[in-house]
């Protein structure tokens, strides 16, 4: 993942946090971001989070599977924080 991708993910998650992980403009921007990176595990995990926010749990399950990870057990904010922590450690 390149620096621009890292910045885009961080900004997308920060915007989702400001909107309290609800459907809205930040969700739409984040969705556009992940659509452009389908097949990249980290983006697929963010895709899963977005579908959890949307309430589409079957689609979220699909994206967790695509990312090769277990479904997250916690709320959207906790999952977003875990994603950011993973980015920092990468």
N, C-alpha and C positions, 0 to 999 in steps of 0.2 A: 504494500500500500504506500502510495507516495504522500508527500507532505500536504499537497492540496486536498487529497482525500481525507487525511487526518483532520485538517481544519474544517472541511465541510461537515464531517460527522460530528465534531465537537460543537460547531455552530448549530447544527440541526437539533442535537440533543439539548443544548442550552435553550433554544427557542421552544422546544416541546416542554421543558421545565417551566418556562415563563407562562406558558398556556396551560399549565397543570395537567399535562398529558391528556389533553382532550382533543377531539376533532376540531380542526380549524386551520388557519393559514400555515402554521408551523408544521402541522401534520402533512399538509399538501406538499410543502417544500421538501420535507424529509422523504416522502413517498416518491417524488420525482427523482431524488438523489439515488434511492435504492434501486429503482427500476433501471437506471443506467448502469448498475453494477451487479445485476442478477448473476448468480453463480460464484460470486466471491463471498466466502463464508461469513466474514464479519458483516458485510452489508446484508446478507441473508438473515443474520440474527437481528439486525435492526428492522428488517422487513417484518420479521415475526413480531417484534415489539409493536410495530405500527398496527398490525392486524389485531393484536390484543387490545390496543387502545380503541380500535374500531369496534371491538366486540365480536370479531370474526375469528373465533377460536379454532375452527377447523383449518382455516387458511394459515393461521399462526402456526399450528402444528406442522403443516406442510413446510413452512419456511424454516422452522427449527430442524426438521429432517434434512432439508437441503443444506443447512449449515453444519450438519453432523453433530448437533448438540442436543442435550435433553431440554425439555421445556423448562422455562424458568419458574421457580416457585417463590413468588413474591409479587409485589405490586409493580406497576410500570416505572415508578420513580426509582425503586431499588434496582430494577433491571437496568435502567439507563445508567445509574451510578456504577454498576458492575461493568457495563460496557466501557464507560470512560476510564475506569481503573485499569481494565485490560489494555486499553490504548496506551495509557501512560507507562505500562510495564513492558510494552512491545518494543 
